[in-house]
């Protein structure tokens, strides 16, 4: 069971787990232009709740595993 961390780069997360794009969109996190930054950095800039985003991302990854 993989665990994503807030330090991971968004593009790396999406490359490995394409289904996470939906979660980034739900949280209004820019996974395109902000994809070269960490989840935490981009989520903070976009005003997303980082702990809630991480819970949702990990739930999505677990669901598809």
Secondary structure, DSSP 8 states (H G I E B T S, - for coil): -----TTSBHHHHHHH-GGGHHHHHHTT--SSTTTTSBHHHHHHHTT--HHHHHHHHHHHHHHH-
